[in-house]
């Protein structure tokens, strides 16, 4: 009769493991110990793939150095390929938040890869005398270089995904900028009327703000690509061949098809998590900026009768359980909340990095979790904002134009032609009498109707246009 369980042992004793599982005793202990977030490693497929990439690159390097025979190397590599294909990801059951500096994550990978490899060579799960999680899958490695390297590999991919989503959002704003380029409106500073601009200029500024951050992400990806693989326990490379660090870097580049760099000093790189703080700071900056844009969209669409009402956001759902006809800006609101969460994650990452001691920062699991969560939420939020909000925005052109014509701020556009003193007098009278700047300037004969119409053309009010013809 086929056994349903196998017995595995470790430093602390023995445990029964169901034969349907590819993980082993150390994974099971971690599952029992870390019932924390309820979020298993399987929720982050990019991290699982990154772990498999590290293991495959290490196997290839060890094989080339003559430390791992061809059959075991090929079996490990094939097992890693299975993980690349997103098979067996459900076997990664450890809570993403864990003690031990990521040891449980590393052992979850070692055990799953070993047992897949064993089956590939016709052996049973747990027959570790043939392929062992530590002796073979983890050869020339330590959690302390495997885990941070895998986090960096995964983070690199997450940042690439974020760039793509930001490109989509940027394009949405750019498209609207072109659509709205002829619509004149009032610009505002301190929420007060300032000077005229076009709605296209406003939306183009949103697109450019996003484009700036896409370029910043590209820069920080270069920092993320610096790894400490080959440093093993504390960066000294103990238990590795002298050629291993350079060779495993070469193999990792082949496996990932990404440019990675071995840090100049592996002791420093093993304990230093400042790159993660830097990346988190960039994510916080992006979130802050996008949240500001969402605030603007909510303000510009406020009303419809008692607000600014310059634009209309797509109507996504009824907005009230008591007020009939009310529709809320729910998409910008949810993106605002994502931004708040990312800002909070940044605080956690900063504290976790500061909490590192001596040659290792044991808090990298919470750093990784918060980084991955930030990027995932931002990717979802930015795509939602683009497709369910920005793409469907329409302009209330008459509202925009009438606000310009009725605004006291319009007089600023006439400063070069009637002088600051006259402009101030006109503004004061317009404010006190509730009359238009246009009518008062004509009444005071400060400009002719032809001059006034020329100077107040949209193209003359929204770009540098003063020729110096009028002497004050």
C-alpha beads as a LAMMPS data file, in Angstrom:
LAMMPS data file: protein, C-alpha beads

472 atoms
471 bonds

1 atom types
1 bond types

-500.0 500.0 xlo xhi
-500.0 500.0 ylo yhi
-500.0 500.0 zlo zhi

Masses

1 110.0

Atoms # bond

1 1 1 0.000 0.000 0.000
2 1 1 1.377 3.387 -1.048
3 1 1 2.279 5.575 1.923
4 1 1 0.441 8.873 2.232
5 1 1 3.152 10.463 4.351
6 1 1 6.924 10.643 4.473
7 1 1 9.068 11.355 7.528
8 1 1 11.502 14.250 7.320
9 1 1 13.917 15.365 10.008
10 1 1 15.821 18.535 10.842
11 1 1 17.741 20.011 13.766
12 1 1 14.645 20.010 15.985
13 1 1 13.319 16.546 15.245
14 1 1 10.958 14.754 12.858
15 1 1 7.657 15.553 11.154
16 1 1 5.216 13.756 8.909
17 1 1 4.817 15.436 5.507
18 1 1 1.988 14.496 3.175
19 1 1 3.363 13.025 -0.046
20 1 1 1.183 15.341 -2.076
21 1 1 3.327 18.289 -0.956
22 1 1 6.634 19.280 -2.537
23 1 1 7.754 21.394 0.388
24 1 1 9.499 19.803 3.361
25 1 1 9.956 19.993 7.101
26 1 1 11.479 23.459 7.353
27 1 1 8.696 24.929 5.228
28 1 1 6.102 23.220 7.407
29 1 1 7.693 24.603 10.582
30 1 1 7.624 28.094 9.096
31 1 1 3.973 27.651 8.136
32 1 1 3.200 26.747 11.741
33 1 1 5.311 29.566 13.212
34 1 1 4.351 32.497 11.005
35 1 1 0.596 32.889 10.880
36 1 1 0.971 36.639 10.533
37 1 1 -0.366 38.378 7.422
38 1 1 -2.263 35.498 5.868
39 1 1 -0.427 36.333 2.629
40 1 1 1.661 33.378 1.383
41 1 1 4.684 33.612 -0.889
42 1 1 2.516 32.237 -3.703
43 1 1 0.833 35.661 -3.894
44 1 1 4.080 37.028 -5.333
45 1 1 4.880 34.912 -8.417
46 1 1 7.687 37.236 -9.471
47 1 1 9.521 36.461 -6.214
48 1 1 9.101 32.698 -6.717
49 1 1 10.429 32.976 -10.261
50 1 1 13.311 35.119 -8.994
51 1 1 14.215 32.489 -6.390
52 1 1 14.204 29.835 -9.109
53 1 1 16.411 32.033 -11.289
54 1 1 18.960 32.311 -8.487
55 1 1 18.878 28.543 -7.909
56 1 1 19.291 27.743 -11.591
57 1 1 22.160 30.213 -12.030
58 1 1 23.855 28.772 -8.936
59 1 1 23.458 25.194 -10.166
60 1 1 24.959 26.109 -13.541
61 1 1 27.882 27.897 -11.876
62 1 1 28.541 25.014 -9.493
63 1 1 28.364 22.551 -12.367
64 1 1 30.886 24.514 -14.394
65 1 1 33.195 24.595 -11.383
66 1 1 32.923 20.804 -11.112
67 1 1 31.080 20.922 -7.786
68 1 1 27.737 19.585 -9.009
69 1 1 27.420 16.640 -11.363
70 1 1 25.511 16.878 -14.629
71 1 1 22.501 14.778 -13.599
72 1 1 21.804 16.762 -10.433
73 1 1 22.446 20.081 -12.175
74 1 1 20.107 19.216 -15.028
75 1 1 17.395 18.059 -12.626
76 1 1 17.641 21.259 -10.563
77 1 1 17.584 23.410 -13.692
78 1 1 14.547 21.538 -15.038
79 1 1 12.778 21.960 -11.702
80 1 1 13.486 25.700 -11.844
81 1 1 12.095 25.802 -15.385
82 1 1 8.872 24.337 -14.008
83 1 1 8.686 27.254 -11.579
84 1 1 9.370 29.698 -14.410
85 1 1 6.269 28.215 -16.071
86 1 1 4.333 29.048 -12.870
87 1 1 3.862 25.427 -11.932
88 1 1 4.003 24.398 -8.269
89 1 1 3.619 27.998 -7.035
90 1 1 0.931 26.880 -4.600
91 1 1 3.664 24.910 -2.800
92 1 1 5.103 28.224 -1.568
93 1 1 3.032 28.418 1.592
94 1 1 5.211 30.402 4.009
95 1 1 3.789 33.726 5.181
96 1 1 5.603 36.530 3.387
97 1 1 6.178 38.222 6.770
98 1 1 8.500 35.974 8.761
99 1 1 11.363 35.940 11.194
100 1 1 14.765 34.611 10.208
101 1 1 15.787 37.145 7.546
102 1 1 14.115 35.136 4.782
103 1 1 15.503 31.698 5.712
104 1 1 12.031 30.170 5.540
105 1 1 11.501 31.587 2.055
106 1 1 14.839 30.225 0.893
107 1 1 14.152 26.787 2.397
108 1 1 10.667 26.709 0.881
109 1 1 12.353 27.178 -2.500
110 1 1 15.130 24.673 -1.748
111 1 1 12.697 21.960 -0.667
112 1 1 10.220 22.428 -3.503
113 1 1 12.975 22.485 -6.143
114 1 1 14.673 19.434 -4.620
115 1 1 11.473 17.382 -4.587
116 1 1 10.495 18.360 -8.130
117 1 1 14.028 17.439 -9.231
118 1 1 13.835 14.097 -7.424
119 1 1 10.685 13.148 -9.296
120 1 1 12.257 14.209 -12.579
121 1 1 15.039 11.644 -12.071
122 1 1 12.599 8.942 -11.009
123 1 1 12.996 9.223 -7.255
124 1 1 10.449 9.879 -4.513
125 1 1 9.888 13.099 -2.645
126 1 1 12.088 13.247 0.423
127 1 1 14.840 10.962 -0.930
128 1 1 17.321 13.682 -0.226
129 1 1 20.330 11.361 -0.391
130 1 1 20.043 11.833 -4.165
131 1 1 19.237 15.562 -4.356
132 1 1 19.340 17.492 -1.091
133 1 1 17.717 20.921 -0.479
134 1 1 20.794 22.262 1.333
135 1 1 23.714 20.279 -0.069
136 1 1 22.724 20.580 -3.713
137 1 1 19.988 23.183 -4.352
138 1 1 21.553 25.617 -1.867
139 1 1 25.180 24.825 -2.749
140 1 1 27.531 27.868 -2.525
141 1 1 24.669 29.934 -1.159
142 1 1 23.208 31.376 2.013
143 1 1 19.793 32.865 2.641
144 1 1 21.670 36.092 3.218
145 1 1 22.706 36.408 -0.409
146 1 1 19.912 34.383 -2.050
147 1 1 16.980 36.215 -0.490
148 1 1 18.078 39.823 -1.116
149 1 1 19.183 38.908 -4.633
150 1 1 15.804 37.315 -5.372
151 1 1 14.026 40.342 -3.912
152 1 1 16.051 42.579 -6.226
153 1 1 15.302 40.397 -9.256
154 1 1 11.594 40.471 -8.472
155 1 1 11.626 44.192 -7.668
156 1 1 13.335 44.906 -10.989
157 1 1 10.489 43.138 -12.800
158 1 1 7.861 44.901 -10.704
159 1 1 9.429 48.268 -11.547
160 1 1 9.356 47.398 -15.257
161 1 1 5.654 46.633 -14.890
162 1 1 5.099 49.920 -13.056
163 1 1 6.818 51.830 -15.853
164 1 1 4.476 50.212 -18.372
165 1 1 1.381 51.171 -16.384
166 1 1 2.674 54.713 -15.969
167 1 1 3.242 54.933 -19.730
168 1 1 -0.420 54.008 -20.197
169 1 1 -1.525 56.721 -17.761
170 1 1 0.805 59.283 -19.312
171 1 1 -0.610 58.531 -22.755
172 1 1 -4.162 58.979 -21.448
173 1 1 -3.324 62.442 -20.139
174 1 1 -1.404 63.319 -23.325
175 1 1 -4.388 62.356 -25.459
176 1 1 -6.667 64.566 -23.383
177 1 1 -4.116 67.396 -23.553
178 1 1 -4.373 67.371 -27.348
179 1 1 -8.158 67.138 -27.201
180 1 1 -8.386 70.128 -24.841
181 1 1 -5.609 72.279 -26.334
182 1 1 -7.984 75.015 -27.606
183 1 1 -10.143 75.257 -24.485
184 1 1 -9.386 78.428 -22.520
185 1 1 -9.858 78.312 -18.750
186 1 1 -8.764 80.074 -15.603
187 1 1 -5.618 78.990 -13.852
188 1 1 -5.633 79.161 -10.079
189 1 1 -3.064 79.656 -7.342
190 1 1 -3.963 79.278 -3.656
191 1 1 -7.402 78.246 -5.011
192 1 1 -7.882 81.858 -6.176
193 1 1 -8.196 83.092 -9.757
194 1 1 -4.752 83.608 -11.268
195 1 1 -4.266 83.906 -15.024
196 1 1 -5.762 82.180 -18.062
197 1 1 -4.407 78.950 -19.476
198 1 1 -5.759 76.126 -21.595
199 1 1 -7.237 72.941 -20.276
200 1 1 -4.787 71.223 -22.592
201 1 1 -1.862 72.841 -20.791
202 1 1 -3.241 71.598 -17.487
203 1 1 -3.578 68.004 -18.688
204 1 1 -0.219 68.132 -20.451
205 1 1 1.405 69.086 -17.143
206 1 1 -0.070 65.902 -15.630
207 1 1 1.422 63.840 -18.467
208 1 1 4.832 65.456 -18.044
209 1 1 4.829 64.903 -14.277
210 1 1 4.286 61.199 -14.893
211 1 1 6.958 61.109 -17.600
212 1 1 9.492 62.588 -15.172
213 1 1 8.855 59.719 -12.763
214 1 1 9.124 57.066 -15.473
215 1 1 12.672 58.317 -16.037
216 1 1 13.405 58.264 -12.295
217 1 1 12.307 54.622 -12.103
218 1 1 14.729 53.804 -14.914
219 1 1 17.535 55.314 -12.851
220 1 1 16.736 53.420 -9.651
221 1 1 16.530 50.152 -11.579
222 1 1 20.294 50.498 -11.963
223 1 1 20.642 50.450 -8.169
224 1 1 18.293 47.486 -7.834
225 1 1 20.433 45.540 -10.309
226 1 1 23.415 45.522 -7.906
227 1 1 23.356 42.208 -6.004
228 1 1 25.312 40.452 -3.287
229 1 1 25.020 36.907 -4.680
230 1 1 28.231 35.045 -3.910
231 1 1 28.683 36.701 -0.533
232 1 1 26.938 33.840 1.326
233 1 1 26.505 34.418 5.079
234 1 1 27.942 37.895 5.672
235 1 1 29.593 38.809 2.381
236 1 1 32.940 37.074 2.793
237 1 1 31.980 34.303 0.358
238 1 1 32.654 31.495 2.814
239 1 1 31.988 27.976 1.380
240 1 1 32.317 29.157 -2.229
241 1 1 34.935 28.712 -4.904
242 1 1 36.968 31.858 -5.564
243 1 1 35.539 31.981 -9.098
244 1 1 31.940 31.432 -8.041
245 1 1 30.762 35.051 -7.544
246 1 1 31.798 36.167 -11.012
247 1 1 30.518 32.977 -12.614
248 1 1 27.109 32.979 -10.916
249 1 1 26.615 36.605 -11.959
250 1 1 27.308 35.589 -15.560
251 1 1 24.874 32.672 -15.317
252 1 1 22.215 34.836 -13.666
253 1 1 22.353 37.275 -16.556
254 1 1 21.908 34.361 -18.961
255 1 1 18.941 32.998 -17.014
256 1 1 17.174 36.349 -16.538
257 1 1 18.262 38.155 -19.703
258 1 1 18.680 41.204 -17.479
259 1 1 21.795 43.259 -16.700
260 1 1 22.946 42.564 -13.155
261 1 1 26.075 43.716 -11.370
262 1 1 27.906 42.115 -8.459
263 1 1 28.402 44.713 -5.740
264 1 1 31.963 45.949 -5.294
265 1 1 32.017 44.982 -1.610
266 1 1 29.798 42.060 -0.672
267 1 1 30.162 42.621 3.081
268 1 1 28.748 46.095 2.678
269 1 1 26.095 44.932 0.212
270 1 1 24.858 42.141 2.505
271 1 1 23.960 44.487 5.366
272 1 1 23.007 47.626 3.408
273 1 1 19.315 47.935 2.518
274 1 1 19.478 51.607 1.542
275 1 1 18.626 50.808 -2.087
276 1 1 15.231 49.578 -0.917
277 1 1 14.754 52.804 1.030
278 1 1 15.672 54.757 -2.082
279 1 1 13.210 52.828 -4.238
280 1 1 10.509 53.254 -1.619
281 1 1 11.170 56.973 -1.562
282 1 1 10.689 57.107 -5.318
283 1 1 7.440 55.168 -5.008
284 1 1 6.287 57.580 -2.306
285 1 1 7.143 60.534 -4.522
286 1 1 5.193 59.050 -7.428
287 1 1 2.229 58.257 -5.183
288 1 1 2.263 61.790 -3.778
289 1 1 2.298 63.295 -7.246
290 1 1 -0.476 61.074 -8.604
291 1 1 -2.565 61.792 -5.514
292 1 1 -2.167 65.515 -6.149
293 1 1 -3.348 64.994 -9.734
294 1 1 -6.376 63.085 -8.431
295 1 1 -7.124 65.940 -6.036
296 1 1 -7.080 68.294 -9.031
297 1 1 -9.429 66.063 -11.037
298 1 1 -11.865 65.992 -8.128
299 1 1 -11.719 69.776 -7.735
300 1 1 -12.074 70.489 -11.452
301 1 1 -15.092 68.179 -11.674
302 1 1 -16.729 69.489 -8.488
303 1 1 -20.355 70.530 -8.703
304 1 1 -22.124 70.097 -10.987
305 1 1 -23.984 73.299 -10.029
306 1 1 -22.021 74.692 -7.097
307 1 1 -18.445 73.726 -7.876
308 1 1 -15.775 74.468 -10.468
309 1 1 -17.414 72.101 -12.990
310 1 1 -14.813 72.561 -15.739
311 1 1 -14.628 68.848 -16.534
312 1 1 -16.853 65.812 -16.236
313 1 1 -15.484 62.515 -14.929
314 1 1 -17.067 59.300 -16.210
315 1 1 -20.070 58.278 -14.136
316 1 1 -19.061 54.932 -12.627
317 1 1 -21.746 54.286 -9.990
318 1 1 -24.495 55.981 -7.943
319 1 1 -22.886 58.101 -5.266
320 1 1 -25.291 58.099 -2.375
321 1 1 -27.747 55.903 -0.541
322 1 1 -29.819 58.962 0.447
323 1 1 -29.181 61.738 -2.133
324 1 1 -30.777 60.892 -5.512
325 1 1 -28.763 61.841 -8.586
326 1 1 -25.451 62.220 -6.776
327 1 1 -22.388 60.770 -8.527
328 1 1 -19.003 60.763 -6.805
329 1 1 -15.437 60.822 -8.229
330 1 1 -14.826 57.280 -6.996
331 1 1 -11.864 56.436 -9.226
332 1 1 -9.671 59.377 -8.138
333 1 1 -10.769 58.679 -4.566
334 1 1 -9.540 55.094 -4.642
335 1 1 -6.241 56.167 -6.197
336 1 1 -5.829 58.739 -3.406
337 1 1 -6.190 55.910 -0.891
338 1 1 -3.565 53.814 -2.662
339 1 1 -1.213 56.790 -2.404
340 1 1 -1.860 57.082 1.334
341 1 1 -1.053 53.387 1.755
342 1 1 2.179 53.651 -0.243
343 1 1 3.270 56.565 1.946
344 1 1 2.620 54.394 4.995
345 1 1 4.559 51.497 3.485
346 1 1 7.494 53.870 3.001
347 1 1 7.569 54.603 6.716
348 1 1 7.671 50.871 7.489
349 1 1 10.493 50.322 5.007
350 1 1 12.509 53.187 6.485
351 1 1 12.140 51.827 10.016
352 1 1 12.987 48.275 8.909
353 1 1 16.124 49.443 7.149
354 1 1 17.226 51.504 10.141
355 1 1 16.628 48.493 12.395
356 1 1 19.362 46.416 10.752
357 1 1 22.236 45.346 12.998
358 1 1 25.864 44.534 12.239
359 1 1 26.377 42.292 9.200
360 1 1 22.736 41.595 8.304
361 1 1 19.352 43.241 8.223
362 1 1 16.890 40.596 9.405
363 1 1 13.886 42.725 8.479
364 1 1 14.151 42.314 4.718
365 1 1 10.913 40.251 4.544
366 1 1 8.791 43.210 5.672
367 1 1 10.769 45.475 3.335
368 1 1 10.115 43.154 0.397
369 1 1 6.446 42.746 1.270
370 1 1 5.857 46.494 1.451
371 1 1 7.746 47.198 -1.764
372 1 1 5.855 44.519 -3.686
373 1 1 2.531 45.631 -2.243
374 1 1 3.264 49.261 -3.131
375 1 1 4.107 48.477 -6.739
376 1 1 1.209 46.051 -7.193
377 1 1 -1.323 48.512 -5.827
378 1 1 0.116 51.372 -7.870
379 1 1 0.025 49.306 -11.075
380 1 1 -3.627 48.448 -10.503
381 1 1 -4.513 51.990 -9.484
382 1 1 -2.806 53.686 -12.433
383 1 1 -4.412 51.368 -14.969
384 1 1 -7.791 51.941 -13.328
385 1 1 -7.271 55.704 -13.339
386 1 1 -6.345 55.681 -17.031
387 1 1 -9.084 53.416 -18.357
388 1 1 -11.948 54.171 -15.981
389 1 1 -11.417 57.884 -15.484
390 1 1 -8.992 59.881 -17.645
391 1 1 -9.939 58.311 -20.976
392 1 1 -13.577 59.266 -20.410
393 1 1 -13.123 62.843 -19.188
394 1 1 -15.032 65.512 -21.104
395 1 1 -14.722 69.291 -20.876
396 1 1 -17.397 71.882 -20.144
397 1 1 -15.993 74.390 -22.622
398 1 1 -18.569 77.131 -22.057
399 1 1 -18.087 76.968 -18.291
400 1 1 -14.336 77.295 -18.733
401 1 1 -14.643 80.263 -21.104
402 1 1 -17.232 82.138 -19.046
403 1 1 -15.134 81.767 -15.909
404 1 1 -12.228 83.407 -17.731
405 1 1 -14.345 86.283 -19.010
406 1 1 -15.893 86.870 -15.599
407 1 1 -12.702 86.479 -13.620
408 1 1 -10.935 89.348 -11.894
409 1 1 -7.710 87.526 -12.721
410 1 1 -8.218 88.383 -16.385
411 1 1 -6.816 91.824 -15.676
412 1 1 -3.349 90.289 -15.157
413 1 1 -3.195 89.555 -18.886
414 1 1 -3.625 93.300 -19.473
415 1 1 -0.823 94.370 -17.106
416 1 1 1.741 94.953 -19.867
417 1 1 -0.697 97.200 -21.763
418 1 1 -2.455 99.310 -19.094
419 1 1 0.081 99.128 -16.254
420 1 1 -0.109 97.668 -12.770
421 1 1 -1.741 100.787 -11.228
422 1 1 -4.587 100.884 -13.764
423 1 1 -4.951 97.095 -13.605
424 1 1 -5.321 97.242 -9.831
425 1 1 -8.017 99.921 -10.108
426 1 1 -9.905 97.888 -12.688
427 1 1 -9.677 94.739 -10.558
428 1 1 -10.947 96.576 -7.490
429 1 1 -13.899 98.101 -9.343
430 1 1 -14.784 94.787 -10.974
431 1 1 -14.770 93.098 -7.586
432 1 1 -16.889 95.798 -5.924
433 1 1 -19.444 96.172 -8.689
434 1 1 -19.579 92.582 -9.941
435 1 1 -18.942 93.853 -13.468
436 1 1 -16.538 92.326 -15.992
437 1 1 -12.952 93.470 -16.447
438 1 1 -13.652 93.718 -20.167
439 1 1 -16.465 96.250 -19.760
440 1 1 -14.601 98.407 -17.226
441 1 1 -11.452 98.655 -19.402
442 1 1 -13.590 99.797 -22.335
443 1 1 -15.508 102.266 -20.183
444 1 1 -12.298 103.822 -18.876
445 1 1 -10.954 103.933 -22.452
446 1 1 -7.748 102.248 -21.357
447 1 1 -7.830 100.160 -24.532
448 1 1 -9.902 100.047 -27.687
449 1 1 -12.244 97.147 -28.352
450 1 1 -9.926 95.961 -31.117
451 1 1 -6.902 96.045 -28.823
452 1 1 -8.780 94.349 -26.007
453 1 1 -10.041 91.571 -28.260
454 1 1 -6.521 91.013 -29.587
455 1 1 -4.837 90.936 -26.200
456 1 1 -7.474 88.602 -24.769
457 1 1 -7.229 86.018 -27.520
458 1 1 -6.586 82.609 -25.942
459 1 1 -3.268 82.185 -27.718
460 1 1 -2.090 85.554 -26.443
461 1 1 -3.117 84.854 -22.853
462 1 1 -1.669 81.365 -22.537
463 1 1 1.802 81.889 -24.013
464 1 1 4.450 84.652 -23.930
465 1 1 3.096 87.254 -26.358
466 1 1 3.870 90.782 -25.174
467 1 1 5.770 92.591 -27.911
468 1 1 6.638 95.706 -25.913
469 1 1 4.568 97.905 -28.226
470 1 1 2.678 99.710 -25.456
471 1 1 4.630 102.197 -23.372
472 1 1 3.263 102.754 -19.934

Bonds

1 1 1 2
2 1 2 3
3 1 3 4
4 1 4 5
5 1 5 6
6 1 6 7
7 1 7 8
8 1 8 9
9 1 9 10
10 1 10 11
11 1 11 12
12 1 12 13
13 1 13 14
14 1 14 15
15 1 15 16
16 1 16 17
17 1 17 18
18 1 18 19
19 1 19 20
20 1 20 21
21 1 21 22
22 1 22 23
23 1 23 24
24 1 24 25
25 1 25 26
26 1 26 27
27 1 27 28
28 1 28 29
29 1 29 30
30 1 30 31
31 1 31 32
32 1 32 33
33 1 33 34
34 1 34 35
35 1 35 36
36 1 36 37
37 1 37 38
38 1 38 39
39 1 39 40
40 1 40 41
41 1 41 42
42 1 42 43
43 1 43 44
44 1 44 45
45 1 45 46
46 1 46 47
47 1 47 48
48 1 48 49
49 1 49 50
50 1 50 51
51 1 51 52
52 1 52 53
53 1 53 54
54 1 54 55
55 1 55 56
56 1 56 57
57 1 57 58
58 1 58 59
59 1 59 60
60 1 60 61
61 1 61 62
62 1 62 63
63 1 63 64
64 1 64 65
65 1 65 66
66 1 66 67
67 1 67 68
68 1 68 69
69 1 69 70
70 1 70 71
71 1 71 72
72 1 72 73
73 1 73 74
74 1 74 75
75 1 75 76
76 1 76 77
77 1 77 78
78 1 78 79
79 1 79 80
80 1 80 81
81 1 81 82
82 1 82 83
83 1 83 84
84 1 84 85
85 1 85 86
86 1 86 87
87 1 87 88
88 1 88 89
89 1 89 90
90 1 90 91
91 1 91 92
92 1 92 93
93 1 93 94
94 1 94 95
95 1 95 96
96 1 96 97
97 1 97 98
98 1 98 99
99 1 99 100
100 1 100 101
101 1 101 102
102 1 102 103
103 1 103 104
104 1 104 105
105 1 105 106
106 1 106 107
107 1 107 108
108 1 108 109
109 1 109 110
110 1 110 111
111 1 111 112
112 1 112 113
113 1 113 114
114 1 114 115
115 1 115 116
116 1 116 117
117 1 117 118
118 1 118 119
119 1 119 120
120 1 120 121
121 1 121 122
122 1 122 123
123 1 123 124
124 1 124 125
125 1 125 126
126 1 126 127
127 1 127 128
128 1 128 129
129 1 129 130
130 1 130 131
131 1 131 132
132 1 132 133
133 1 133 134
134 1 134 135
135 1 135 136
136 1 136 137
137 1 137 138
138 1 138 139
139 1 139 140
140 1 140 141
141 1 141 142
142 1 142 143
143 1 143 144
144 1 144 145
145 1 145 146
146 1 146 147
147 1 147 148
148 1 148 149
149 1 149 150
150 1 150 151
151 1 151 152
152 1 152 153
153 1 153 154
154 1 154 155
155 1 155 156
156 1 156 157
157 1 157 158
158 1 158 159
159 1 159 160
160 1 160 161
161 1 161 162
162 1 162 163
163 1 163 164
164 1 164 165
165 1 165 166
166 1 166 167
167 1 167 168
168 1 168 169
169 1 169 170
170 1 170 171
171 1 171 172
172 1 172 173
173 1 173 174
174 1 174 175
175 1 175 176
176 1 176 177
177 1 177 178
178 1 178 179
179 1 179 180
180 1 180 181
181 1 181 182
182 1 182 183
183 1 183 184
184 1 184 185
185 1 185 186
186 1 186 187
187 1 187 188
188 1 188 189
189 1 189 190
190 1 190 191
191 1 191 192
192 1 192 193
193 1 193 194
194 1 194 195
195 1 195 196
196 1 196 197
197 1 197 198
198 1 198 199
199 1 199 200
200 1 200 201
201 1 201 202
202 1 202 203
203 1 203 204
204 1 204 205
205 1 205 206
206 1 206 207
207 1 207 208
208 1 208 209
209 1 209 210
210 1 210 211
211 1 211 212
212 1 212 213
213 1 213 214
214 1 214 215
215 1 215 216
216 1 216 217
217 1 217 218
218 1 218 219
219 1 219 220
220 1 220 221
221 1 221 222
222 1 222 223
223 1 223 224
224 1 224 225
225 1 225 226
226 1 226 227
227 1 227 228
228 1 228 229
229 1 229 230
230 1 230 231
231 1 231 232
232 1 232 233
233 1 233 234
234 1 234 235
235 1 235 236
236 1 236 237
237 1 237 238
238 1 238 239
239 1 239 240
240 1 240 241
241 1 241 242
242 1 242 243
243 1 243 244
244 1 244 245
245 1 245 246
246 1 246 247
247 1 247 248
248 1 248 249
249 1 249 250
250 1 250 251
251 1 251 252
252 1 252 253
253 1 253 254
254 1 254 255
255 1 255 256
256 1 256 257
257 1 257 258
258 1 258 259
259 1 259 260
260 1 260 261
261 1 261 262
262 1 262 263
263 1 263 264
264 1 264 265
265 1 265 266
266 1 266 267
267 1 267 268
268 1 268 269
269 1 269 270
270 1 270 271
271 1 271 272
272 1 272 273
273 1 273 274
274 1 274 275
275 1 275 276
276 1 276 277
277 1 277 278
278 1 278 279
279 1 279 280
280 1 280 281
281 1 281 282
282 1 282 283
283 1 283 284
284 1 284 285
285 1 285 286
286 1 286 287
287 1 287 288
288 1 288 289
289 1 289 290
290 1 290 291
291 1 291 292
292 1 292 293
293 1 293 294
294 1 294 295
295 1 295 296
296 1 296 297
297 1 297 298
298 1 298 299
299 1 299 300
300 1 300 301
301 1 301 302
302 1 302 303
303 1 303 304
304 1 304 305
305 1 305 306
306 1 306 307
307 1 307 308
308 1 308 309
309 1 309 310
310 1 310 311
311 1 311 312
312 1 312 313
313 1 313 314
314 1 314 315
315 1 315 316
316 1 316 317
317 1 317 318
318 1 318 319
319 1 319 320
320 1 320 321
321 1 321 322
322 1 322 323
323 1 323 324
324 1 324 325
325 1 325 326
326 1 326 327
327 1 327 328
328 1 328 329
329 1 329 330
330 1 330 331
331 1 331 332
332 1 332 333
333 1 333 334
334 1 334 335
335 1 335 336
336 1 336 337
337 1 337 338
338 1 338 339
339 1 339 340
340 1 340 341
341 1 341 342
342 1 342 343
343 1 343 344
344 1 344 345
345 1 345 346
346 1 346 347
347 1 347 348
348 1 348 349
349 1 349 350
350 1 350 351
351 1 351 352
352 1 352 353
353 1 353 354
354 1 354 355
355 1 355 356
356 1 356 357
357 1 357 358
358 1 358 359
359 1 359 360
360 1 360 361
361 1 361 362
362 1 362 363
363 1 363 364
364 1 364 365
365 1 365 366
366 1 366 367
367 1 367 368
368 1 368 369
369 1 369 370
370 1 370 371
371 1 371 372
372 1 372 373
373 1 373 374
374 1 374 375
375 1 375 376
376 1 376 377
377 1 377 378
378 1 378 379
379 1 379 380
380 1 380 381
381 1 381 382
382 1 382 383
383 1 383 384
384 1 384 385
385 1 385 386
386 1 386 387
387 1 387 388
388 1 388 389
389 1 389 390
390 1 390 391
391 1 391 392
392 1 392 393
393 1 393 394
394 1 394 395
395 1 395 396
396 1 396 397
397 1 397 398
398 1 398 399
399 1 399 400
400 1 400 401
401 1 401 402
402 1 402 403
403 1 403 404
404 1 404 405
405 1 405 406
406 1 406 407
407 1 407 408
408 1 408 409
409 1 409 410
410 1 410 411
411 1 411 412
412 1 412 413
413 1 413 414
414 1 414 415
415 1 415 416
416 1 416 417
417 1 417 418
418 1 418 419
419 1 419 420
420 1 420 421
421 1 421 422
422 1 422 423
423 1 423 424
424 1 424 425
425 1 425 426
426 1 426 427
427 1 427 428
428 1 428 429
429 1 429 430
430 1 430 431
431 1 431 432
432 1 432 433
433 1 433 434
434 1 434 435
435 1 435 436
436 1 436 437
437 1 437 438
438 1 438 439
439 1 439 440
440 1 440 441
441 1 441 442
442 1 442 443
443 1 443 444
444 1 444 445
445 1 445 446
446 1 446 447
447 1 447 448
448 1 448 449
449 1 449 450
450 1 450 451
451 1 451 452
452 1 452 453
453 1 453 454
454 1 454 455
455 1 455 456
456 1 456 457
457 1 457 458
458 1 458 459
459 1 459 460
460 1 460 461
461 1 461 462
462 1 462 463
463 1 463 464
464 1 464 465
465 1 465 466
466 1 466 467
467 1 467 468
468 1 468 469
469 1 469 470
470 1 470 471
471 1 471 472
